[in-house]
């Protein structure tokens, strides 16, 4: 199993296939792992779908409880710490320009990648992206304080629940709006092509996904619902494939 290491951070990643690079980000929130891409919570396995055309790269999220990546809990810059890891893996592999496909928490991660490295991301697919509901602002904070933090603190005695609280407060409560990582103005001015596949559960609000799609000048959107009935999923995958093909040969 290959690892990317930088200082105290150690990120487990995997590659499959060949062709234009495609970074794949699993769902599962702060427990996002490579294994999650083939698990029951993933609508389809993107690596299996796209490895015949693309060099697919996926990684366990730093400090995911069921993963093999580890590193400090950077309470002052939680989103950027994860983005550091994602860009670091691509740098480690010698990859400059790439596309990205992300589920769930992959939505906020993708917007942050587009903010941090706009010249490197050729196109992006946001599937069932996470977002903030005005009526449920603490949904992610509360869920992770119960479901992620205690197990992490138990595994890592150097990480206290007080640190977890500061980390999650900065991540989900300091700017608890929209897509967490960028503003509406950023999305409105983002020239990168994006394809958005909305969901509609508490963690993946339909309204936020559609607002982002309406704001982004080069956005496309899938049918909705696209996961139910399950017979629709291959149609959504076909749309993703067409979108990626249309943009992978974008001029440097």
PATI-303186 format. One record per residue (C-alpha): residue number from 0; residue in one letter; x, y, z. Coordinates in Angstrom, 1 decimal. Example, Ala and Ser with C-alpha at 12.3 -4.5 7.8 and 13.67 -1.06 7.14 Angstrom:
# PATI-303186
<resi 0, resn A, u 12.3, v -4.5, w 7.8>;
<resi 1, resn S, u 13.7, v -1.1, w 7.1>;
This chain:
# PATI-303186
<resi 0, resn X, u 0.0, v 0.0, w 0.0>;
<resi 1, resn X, u 1.6, v 3.3, w -1.0>;
<resi 2, resn X, u 1.7, v 6.2, w 1.4>;
<resi 3, resn X, u 2.4, v 9.9, w 0.9>;
<resi 4, resn X, u 4.3, v 11.4, w 3.9>;
<resi 5, resn X, u 4.9, v 15.0, w 4.8>;
<resi 6, resn X, u 6.2, v 15.8, w 8.3>;
<resi 7, resn X, u 3.8, v 14.1, w 10.8>;
<resi 8, resn X, u 1.2, v 13.4, w 8.2>;
<resi 9, resn X, u 0.9, v 10.0, w 6.5>;
<resi 10, resn X, u -1.7, v 9.5, w 3.8>;
<resi 11, resn X, u -2.6, v 6.1, w 2.3>;
<resi 12, resn X, u -3.6, v 6.3, w -1.3>;
<resi 13, resn X, u -4.3, v 3.9, w -4.2>;
<resi 14, resn X, u -4.1, v 4.2, w -8.0>;
<resi 15, resn X, u -6.0, v 2.3, w -10.7>;
<resi 16, resn X, u -6.1, v 2.5, w -14.5>;
<resi 17, resn X, u -4.3, v 4.9, w -16.8>;
<resi 18, resn X, u -5.1, v 8.0, w -18.8>;
<resi 19, resn X, u -6.0, v 11.5, w -17.7>;
<resi 20, resn X, u -5.7, v 11.8, w -13.9>;
<resi 21, resn X, u -9.0, v 11.7, w -11.9>;
<resi 22, resn X, u -8.9, v 12.3, w -8.2>;
<resi 23, resn X, u -11.8, v 10.5, w -6.5>;
<resi 24, resn X, u -13.0, v 11.5, w -3.1>;
<resi 25, resn X, u -15.3, v 9.0, w -1.2>;
<resi 26, resn X, u -18.3, v 10.0, w 0.9>;
<resi 27, resn X, u -18.6, v 9.2, w 4.5>;
<resi 28, resn X, u -17.8, v 12.6, w 6.0>;
<resi 29, resn X, u -14.7, v 12.6, w 8.2>;
<resi 30, resn X, u -14.6, v 8.8, w 7.9>;
<resi 31, resn X, u -14.1, v 9.0, w 4.1>;
<resi 32, resn X, u -11.9, v 6.1, w 3.0>;
<resi 33, resn X, u -11.0, v 4.3, w -0.2>;
<resi 34, resn X, u -13.0, v 1.3, w 0.9>;
<resi 35, resn X, u -16.1, v 3.5, w 1.0>;
<resi 36, resn X, u -16.1, v 3.8, w -2.7>;
<resi 37, resn X, u -17.1, v 0.2, w -3.0>;
<resi 38, resn X, u -19.2, v 0.1, w 0.0>;
<resi 39, resn X, u -23.0, v 0.1, w 0.4>;
<resi 40, resn X, u -23.2, v 3.8, w 1.0>;
<resi 41, resn X, u -21.7, v 4.7, w -2.4>;
<resi 42, resn X, u -24.2, v 4.8, w -5.3>;
<resi 43, resn X, u -21.6, v 3.3, w -7.6>;
<resi 44, resn X, u -17.9, v 2.5, w -7.6>;
<resi 45, resn X, u -16.2, v 5.3, w -9.6>;
<resi 46, resn X, u -12.9, v 3.5, w -9.8>;
<resi 47, resn X, u -14.5, v 0.5, w -11.4>;
<resi 48, resn X, u -16.5, v 2.7, w -13.7>;
<resi 49, resn X, u -13.7, v 5.0, w -14.9>;
<resi 50, resn X, u -10.3, v 3.1, w -14.5>;
<resi 51, resn X, u -10.5, v 2.0, w -18.1>;
<resi 52, resn X, u -10.2, v 5.6, w -19.3>;
<resi 53, resn X, u -8.6, v 7.5, w -16.4>;
<resi 54, resn X, u -5.8, v 7.2, w -14.0>;
<resi 55, resn X, u -7.9, v 7.1, w -10.8>;
<resi 56, resn X, u -6.4, v 8.2, w -7.5>;
<resi 57, resn X, u -8.1, v 7.9, w -4.2>;
<resi 58, resn X, u -7.0, v 8.3, w -0.6>;
<resi 59, resn X, u -8.1, v 7.6, w 3.0>;
<resi 60, resn X, u -9.0, v 10.9, w 4.6>;
<resi 61, resn X, u -6.6, v 12.0, w 7.3>;
<resi 62, resn X, u -7.7, v 10.6, w 10.7>;
<resi 63, resn X, u -10.7, v 8.7, w 9.3>;
<resi 64, resn X, u -11.4, v 6.1, w 11.9>;
<resi 65, resn X, u -11.6, v 3.1, w 9.5>;
<resi 66, resn X, u -8.7, v 4.3, w 7.3>;
<resi 67, resn X, u -5.0, v 4.2, w 7.4>;
<resi 68, resn X, u -4.1, v 7.9, w 7.0>;
<resi 69, resn X, u -3.1, v 10.0, w 10.0>;
<resi 70, resn X, u -1.8, v 13.4, w 11.0>;
<resi 71, resn X, u -2.3, v 16.3, w 13.3>;
<resi 72, resn X, u -5.8, v 17.7, w 13.9>;
<resi 73, resn X, u -5.3, v 21.3, w 12.6>;
<resi 74, resn X, u -8.0, v 23.0, w 14.5>;
<resi 75, resn X, u -7.3, v 26.4, w 13.0>;
<resi 76, resn X, u -7.5, v 25.3, w 9.4>;
<resi 77, resn X, u -9.5, v 22.0, w 9.1>;
<resi 78, resn X, u -10.6, v 22.3, w 5.5>;
<resi 79, resn X, u -7.3, v 23.5, w 4.2>;
<resi 80, resn X, u -5.4, v 20.7, w 6.0>;
<resi 81, resn X, u -7.4, v 18.1, w 4.1>;
<resi 82, resn X, u -6.9, v 20.1, w 0.8>;
<resi 83, resn X, u -3.1, v 20.1, w 1.6>;
<resi 84, resn X, u -3.3, v 16.3, w 1.7>;
<resi 85, resn X, u -5.2, v 16.0, w -1.6>;
<resi 86, resn X, u -2.9, v 18.4, w -3.4>;
<resi 87, resn X, u 0.2, v 16.8, w -1.7>;
<resi 88, resn X, u -0.7, v 13.3, w -3.0>;
<resi 89, resn X, u -1.1, v 14.7, w -6.6>;
<resi 90, resn X, u 2.3, v 16.5, w -6.2>;
<resi 91, resn X, u 3.8, v 13.3, w -4.9>;
<resi 92, resn X, u 2.6, v 11.5, w -8.0>;
<resi 93, resn X, u 3.9, v 14.2, w -10.3>;
<resi 94, resn X, u 0.4, v 15.2, w -11.4>;
<resi 95, resn X, u -0.2, v 18.8, w -12.3>;
<resi 96, resn X, u -3.6, v 19.1, w -13.9>;
<resi 97, resn X, u -6.4, v 16.7, w -13.1>;
<resi 98, resn X, u -10.1, v 16.3, w -12.8>;
<resi 99, resn X, u -11.9, v 15.4, w -9.6>;
<resi 100, resn X, u -15.1, v 13.5, w -8.7>;
<resi 101, resn X, u -16.3, v 13.6, w -5.1>;
<resi 102, resn X, u -19.2, v 12.3, w -3.1>;
<resi 103, resn X, u -20.8, v 13.9, w 0.0>;
<resi 104, resn X, u -18.0, v 15.7, w 1.8>;
<resi 105, resn X, u -16.2, v 15.7, w -1.5>;
<resi 106, resn X, u -18.5, v 18.6, w -2.5>;
<resi 107, resn X, u -17.0, v 21.1, w 0.0>;
<resi 108, resn X, u -13.5, v 19.6, w -0.6>;
<resi 109, resn X, u -13.9, v 20.2, w -4.4>;
<resi 110, resn X, u -14.9, v 23.8, w -3.9>;
<resi 111, resn X, u -11.9, v 24.3, w -1.7>;
<resi 112, resn X, u -9.6, v 22.7, w -4.3>;
<resi 113, resn X, u -11.1, v 25.0, w -6.9>;
<resi 114, resn X, u -10.3, v 28.0, w -4.6>;
<resi 115, resn X, u -6.8, v 26.8, w -3.8>;
<resi 116, resn X, u -5.7, v 25.4, w -7.2>;
<resi 117, resn X, u -8.0, v 26.8, w -9.9>;
<resi 118, resn X, u -5.4, v 26.3, w -12.6>;
<resi 119, resn X, u -4.9, v 22.6, w -11.8>;
<resi 120, resn X, u -8.5, v 21.4, w -11.8>;
<resi 121, resn X, u -9.8, v 20.9, w -15.4>;
<resi 122, resn X, u -13.3, v 19.9, w -14.4>;
<resi 123, resn X, u -15.2, v 18.6, w -11.3>;
<resi 124, resn X, u -18.1, v 16.3, w -10.5>;
<resi 125, resn X, u -20.0, v 16.9, w -7.2>;
<resi 126, resn X, u -22.2, v 13.9, w -6.5>;
<resi 127, resn X, u -24.7, v 14.2, w -3.6>;
<resi 128, resn X, u -22.7, v 17.1, w -2.2>;
<resi 129, resn X, u -22.8, v 18.1, w 1.5>;
<resi 130, resn X, u -24.2, v 21.5, w 2.4>;
<resi 131, resn X, u -25.5, v 23.6, w 5.2>;
<resi 132, resn X, u -29.3, v 23.7, w 6.0>;
<resi 133, resn X, u -30.3, v 26.9, w 7.8>;
<resi 134, resn X, u -32.7, v 24.9, w 10.0>;
<resi 135, resn X, u -30.0, v 22.3, w 10.9>;
<resi 136, resn X, u -26.8, v 24.4, w 11.3>;
<resi 137, resn X, u -25.2, v 22.0, w 13.8>;
<resi 138, resn X, u -26.0, v 18.8, w 12.0>;
<resi 139, resn X, u -22.4, v 18.0, w 11.1>;
<resi 140, resn X, u -20.9, v 19.3, w 14.3>;
<resi 141, resn X, u -23.3, v 17.2, w 16.4>;
<resi 142, resn X, u -22.9, v 14.1, w 14.3>;
<resi 143, resn X, u -19.1, v 14.2, w 14.4>;
<resi 144, resn X, u -18.9, v 15.0, w 18.1>;
<resi 145, resn X, u -20.8, v 11.7, w 18.6>;
<resi 146, resn X, u -19.8, v 9.5, w 15.7>;
<resi 147, resn X, u -16.2, v 10.5, w 14.8>;
<resi 148, resn X, u -14.5, v 12.4, w 17.6>;
<resi 149, resn X, u -14.9, v 9.9, w 20.5>;
<resi 150, resn X, u -13.4, v 7.0, w 18.5>;
<resi 151, resn X, u -10.6, v 9.1, w 17.2>;
<resi 152, resn X, u -9.7, v 10.4, w 20.7>;
<resi 153, resn X, u -9.8, v 6.8, w 21.9>;
<resi 154, resn X, u -7.4, v 5.7, w 19.2>;
<resi 155, resn X, u -5.2, v 8.7, w 19.5>;
<resi 156, resn X, u -4.6, v 9.8, w 23.1>;
<resi 157, resn X, u -2.8, v 12.9, w 21.8>;
<resi 158, resn X, u -6.1, v 14.2, w 20.4>;
<resi 159, resn X, u -8.5, v 15.3, w 23.2>;
<resi 160, resn X, u -12.2, v 15.9, w 22.8>;
<resi 161, resn X, u -11.5, v 19.5, w 23.5>;
<resi 162, resn X, u -9.3, v 19.6, w 20.4>;
<resi 163, resn X, u -12.0, v 17.8, w 18.4>;
<resi 164, resn X, u -14.5, v 20.4, w 19.6>;
<resi 165, resn X, u -12.3, v 23.2, w 18.4>;
<resi 166, resn X, u -11.6, v 21.5, w 15.1>;
<resi 167, resn X, u -15.3, v 20.8, w 14.4>;
<resi 168, resn X, u -16.3, v 24.3, w 15.6>;
<resi 169, resn X, u -14.0, v 25.8, w 13.1>;
<resi 170, resn X, u -15.0, v 23.4, w 10.3>;
<resi 171, resn X, u -18.8, v 23.5, w 10.7>;
<resi 172, resn X, u -19.8, v 26.4, w 13.0>;
<resi 173, resn X, u -17.5, v 29.3, w 12.2>;
<resi 174, resn X, u -19.0, v 29.8, w 8.8>;
<resi 175, resn X, u -22.0, v 27.5, w 8.8>;
<resi 176, resn X, u -23.4, v 28.5, w 5.5>;
<resi 177, resn X, u -23.9, v 27.3, w 2.0>;
<resi 178, resn X, u -21.1, v 24.8, w 1.1>;
<resi 179, resn X, u -18.8, v 25.6, w 4.1>;
<resi 180, resn X, u -15.6, v 26.2, w 2.2>;
<resi 181, resn X, u -16.4, v 29.0, w -0.3>;
<resi 182, resn X, u -18.8, v 31.9, w -0.7>;
<resi 183, resn X, u -21.6, v 32.3, w -3.2>;
<resi 184, resn X, u -19.5, v 35.0, w -4.9>;
<resi 185, resn X, u -16.7, v 32.5, w -5.4>;
<resi 186, resn X, u -19.1, v 30.0, w -7.0>;
<resi 187, resn X, u -20.6, v 32.8, w -9.1>;
<resi 188, resn X, u -17.1, v 33.6, w -10.5>;
<resi 189, resn X, u -15.8, v 30.1, w -10.8>;
<resi 190, resn X, u -15.0, v 29.4, w -14.5>;
<resi 191, resn X, u -14.2, v 25.7, w -14.0>;
<resi 192, resn X, u -16.8, v 23.3, w -15.5>;
<resi 193, resn X, u -18.7, v 21.5, w -12.8>;
<resi 194, resn X, u -21.4, v 18.8, w -13.0>;
<resi 195, resn X, u -23.6, v 18.5, w -9.9>;
<resi 196, resn X, u -25.7, v 15.5, w -9.0>;
<resi 197, resn X, u -28.1, v 16.6, w -6.2>;
<resi 198, resn X, u -29.4, v 14.5, w -3.4>;
<resi 199, resn X, u -32.0, v 15.4, w -0.8>;
<resi 200, resn X, u -31.2, v 14.1, w 2.7>;
<resi 201, resn X, u -30.4, v 16.2, w 5.7>;
<resi 202, resn X, u -26.6, v 16.0, w 5.0>;
<resi 203, resn X, u -27.0, v 16.6, w 1.3>;
<resi 204, resn X, u -29.5, v 19.4, w 0.8>;
<resi 205, resn X, u -31.1, v 19.7, w -2.6>;
<resi 206, resn X, u -31.5, v 23.4, w -2.3>;
<resi 207, resn X, u -27.8, v 24.1, w -1.7>;
<resi 208, resn X, u -26.8, v 21.8, w -4.6>;
<resi 209, resn X, u -29.2, v 23.5, w -7.0>;
<resi 210, resn X, u -28.2, v 27.0, w -5.8>;
<resi 211, resn X, u -24.5, v 26.2, w -6.5>;
<resi 212, resn X, u -25.5, v 24.8, w -10.0>;
<resi 213, resn X, u -27.5, v 28.0, w -10.7>;
<resi 214, resn X, u -24.7, v 30.3, w -9.6>;
<resi 215, resn X, u -21.7, v 28.6, w -11.3>;
<resi 216, resn X, u -21.4, v 29.9, w -14.8>;
<resi 217, resn X, u -20.2, v 26.6, w -16.3>;
<resi 218, resn X, u -22.3, v 24.2, w -14.2>;
<resi 219, resn X, u -24.4, v 21.3, w -15.5>;
<resi 220, resn X, u -26.8, v 19.3, w -13.4>;
<resi 221, resn X, u -28.1, v 15.8, w -13.5>;
<resi 222, resn X, u -31.7, v 14.6, w -13.5>;
<resi 223, resn X, u -33.2, v 14.3, w -10.0>;
<resi 224, resn X, u -33.6, v 11.9, w -8.4>;
<resi 225, resn X, u -30.8, v 10.0, w -10.1>;
<resi 226, resn X, u -30.2, v 7.3, w -7.4>;
<resi 227, resn X, u -33.8, v 6.1, w -7.2>;
<resi 228, resn X, u -35.0, v 3.9, w -8.7>;
<resi 229, resn X, u -31.6, v 2.2, w -8.9>;
<resi 230, resn X, u -32.1, v 1.7, w -12.6>;
<resi 231, resn X, u -31.4, v 5.4, w -13.1>;
<resi 232, resn X, u -27.8, v 5.2, w -11.7>;
<resi 233, resn X, u -26.3, v 3.9, w -15.0>;
<resi 234, resn X, u -27.8, v 6.9, w -16.7>;
<resi 235, resn X, u -26.2, v 9.2, w -14.2>;
<resi 236, resn X, u -22.8, v 7.4, w -14.7>;
<resi 237, resn X, u -23.2, v 7.9, w -18.4>;
<resi 238, resn X, u -23.7, v 11.6, w -18.0>;
<resi 239, resn X, u -20.6, v 11.8, w -15.8>;
<resi 240, resn X, u -18.6, v 9.9, w -18.4>;
<resi 241, resn X, u -19.7, v 12.3, w -21.2>;
<resi 242, resn X, u -18.9, v 15.3, w -19.0>;
<resi 243, resn X, u -15.4, v 14.0, w -18.2>;
<resi 244, resn X, u -14.7, v 13.1, w -21.8>;
<resi 245, resn X, u -15.8, v 16.6, w -22.9>;
<resi 246, resn X, u -13.3, v 18.3, w -20.6>;
<resi 247, resn X, u -10.3, v 16.0, w -20.2>;
<resi 248, resn X, u -8.6, v 17.3, w -23.3>;
<resi 249, resn X, u -9.0, v 21.0, w -22.2>;
<resi 250, resn X, u -6.0, v 23.0, w -23.4>;
<resi 251, resn X, u -3.2, v 23.6, w -20.9>;
